[in-house]
Amino acid sequence: MAGYLISDTRKVTTHRFIEMKQKGEKISMLTSYDYTTAGIVDRAGVDCILVGDSASNVMVGNTTTLPMTVDQMIYHARSVMRAVNRALVVCDMPFGSYQADCYDGVRNAIRIMKESGCDALKLEGGIEIIDTIKRILDAGIPVMGHLGLTPQSINKFGTYTVRAKEEAEAEKLLSDAKALDEVGCFGVVLEKIPAKLASMVSKEISVPTIGIGAGNGTDGQVLVVADMLGMTQGFSPRFLRRYADLNGIMTEAIGHYVDDVKNGDFPNEKESY
């Protein structure tokens, strides 16, 4: 059943991203951080894989994304790239790798692209980092924007609540989205903003919007793979739909293994040399 809706097996590119929006074809996006998971996600037909700095939470156990380093993101992105044939692979630039100045941002962007082999990078922020984005684009590196709830700024916001509910912030977000579109970003993630605003932004800009907690009016959707597969526990925001209970399945399977080892049933004669 894997990839049963996908008839086009060509590599997804940034150009095809924009084509998909123009054709009204919704874009599917999931995170992955390792070779095995990325291979499954790619074969299932996902259009875009995000090597997110959410690896900080999912893979390392940190409470925020802030501790992730350029070296760690390269490691995860390189692992993902080895497994992927079709999906567009986008890697997050981690906190501290582009905020200081545009020259630092360009150097780190080039390094991530060279050492990981990923297809594009994602940066959080709007007008404030537009010069950095422009210089990265000028270096020939595709960039995806990220507006709304930007986890790298959690200490500034102090909360993970819905962003841009007030008129002033909503107007700034729309202005930021237009600036990202005009400077040459090939897409924009809209995280945890009102559905009405996300739908408006999606209509106002020419490049695809990818929503997470932003309603159904965006051009695509993204979720953290461990969340949608039910591997994580204690995280149940309104926008999350769990498509499986891998936590339960894995716990049961591992429990059976432990029992079989303890009672001497594993390995049996057929499983021995």
Salt bridges, closest charged atoms under 4 A:
ASP8 OD2 - ARG10 NH2 2.75
ASP8 OD2 - ARG16 NH2 3.08
GLU19 OE2 - HIS15 NE2 3.31
ASP47 OD1 - ARG86 NH2 3.09
ASP71 OD1 - ARG111 NH2 2.40
ASP92 OD1 - LYS122 NZ 2.73
ASP104 OD1 - ARG107 NH2 3.83
GLU115 OE2 - ARG111 NE 2.86
ASP119 OD2 - LYS11 NZ 2.86
GLU128 OE2 - LYS172 NZ 2.79
ASP138 OD2 - LYS134 NZ 3.10
GLU169 OE2 - ARG163 NE 3.06
ASP176 OD2 - LYS172 NZ 2.63
GLU191 OE1 - HIS146 NE2 2.94
GLU204 OE1 - LYS178 NZ 3.50
ASP219 OD2 - LYS21 NZ 3.01
GLU252 OE2 - HIS256 NE2 3.66
